[in-house]
Amino acid sequence: MSSSICAITPNPDISGIGVRTSIYAQAVLTLIQPLLASLDGHISADELVGLHELYLGILLPGCALLFSALIQARTFGLSVYHAIIVLNLSWINNTSALIFFEFALIAQLKLDKERDFRRTLGDTLVLLYDSLDLLMKDQSTPIDSQVLKVAMDRAGTIKSSLEMAIEEKKWEGSKEILESVIQGLQLLRLYGNGSMAGVEAKEFRDLVKKDKFRLPKVLGTPITRTRRRKVNRLAKALILARTSIGNKYAQVVNRVPGGGQVLALLQRDWIMVGLASAHLILFAGFGAWLWFKIDDFGINRECQPFTHVSLVVANVPVTSNGLRILFIIIYIISLLPVLNIVVFGGLEVGVIYGFQRFISLIYKPKGSTSPLHSPYILYQFIFLTFIVQAYFITSTELTIKNNEHIIDQNQEEDWTFGQTLAVALTIIPLIQVIKEIRKNLERWLETEENAEEEDTNE
């Protein structure tokens, strides 16, 4: 029931139960799909595409809500109370989109690391095979068993390192590729050892020629003419000096990708970056306009002294100067294109890094790791997003509850076309999440069947 002092005009298309439920449901869905994707500790390219589609479906209605609020504020008029509800709901959408970029950044780091690993491994294998090719260039000359022994030992070292990497799930996204490389190296060692024992070397020579071109293609690392000439020179020097090729591979295993992942991420997902940044700018522009012009904003201005914003821990009147300054600063930062994503993303990484430092002081684990390379980083992002979303949902509901006395709740709860449309739009991300659940279930059943077959064979 509205107050006798003032009454805010109801606006169920903005603060109605249907609109709020839709936003809250989408927030939950944005946590379920990342959780499913992170169960194996690895974000694949397909899972990243699924997250991309999910967040696009959430940001578009979010932009529509902001456009609707802006149009209403400029035409029919919008109360400060309803403008605050719009901003709170937009904060929930922003945190939902932010987790996509955090996951995309982690995936980009791992994909870049795997790509660099496979590229350098490809160079190493080409070096190995070109060395053997030079060694066997004269078909009438017997193979130098001493040099061949060094090459076979290095092939064995590479094979063992790759097997260990697969076992430790270091290169989960390249598992099938590396298994193919291991098979090739195993066959190479088998024929090479036979050649050292005086066995006919023709098959070994043919295998070297065949695998020299097969493995780089398997790794997805084509060798250009310039690189091939460079590799051939290195291979010739290697043969003449009878040196080891193991040092090259040592660099492969310990190599860390250079900078530029964030830029690569922004370039690759420019549609998502553009939409998310546009949503932030639209949202920040609306928020800055509200708090700069709070005294003259919209309709029902006589109700502003009685309107409160819930910060969960406190119920603050919208006329508070401290609250006004705080929100103006936040919304000005949010107005910076693209940089707004980097700032909020960096803030989230900073919180997680601080948490990890706190835990390390208590448990004092051996060694240290970058926060972006922690094995639990994906779950930490999900948990932090859950906390932020829970805060804004609670803040929104408390704000509505604390302002019940100045608005007619009966009309505010009227079911409208806008609320029906908002609920209907939730179906799109829901279908996406159901598909991901089904995929994970199928993978789990397949794993169980394979495990049962292995037990039966044993």
Secondary structure, 3 states (H helix, E strand, C coil): CCCCCCCECCCHHHHCHHHHHHHHHHHHHHHHHHHHHCCCCCCCHHHHHHHHHHHHHHHHHHHHHHHHHHHHHHCCCCEHHHHHHHHHHHHHHHHHHHHHHHHHHHHHHHHHHHHHHHHHHHHHHHHHHHHHHHHCCCCCCCCCHHHHHHHHHHHHHHHHHHHHHHHCCCCHHHHHHHHHHHHHHHHHHHHHHHHHCCCCCHHHHHHHHHHHHHHHHHHCCCCCHHHHHHHHHHHHHHHHHCCCCHHHHHHHHHCCCCCCHHHHHHHHCHHHHHHHHHHHHHHHHHHHHHHHCHHHCCECHHHHHHCEEECCCCEEECCCHHHHHHHHHHHHHHCCCCHHHHHHHHHHHHHHHHHHHHHHHHHCCCCCCCHHHCCCHHHHHHHHHHHHHHHHHHHHHHHHHHCHHHECHHHHCCCCHHHHHHHHHCHHHHHHHHHHHHHHHHHHHHHHHHHHHHHHHC
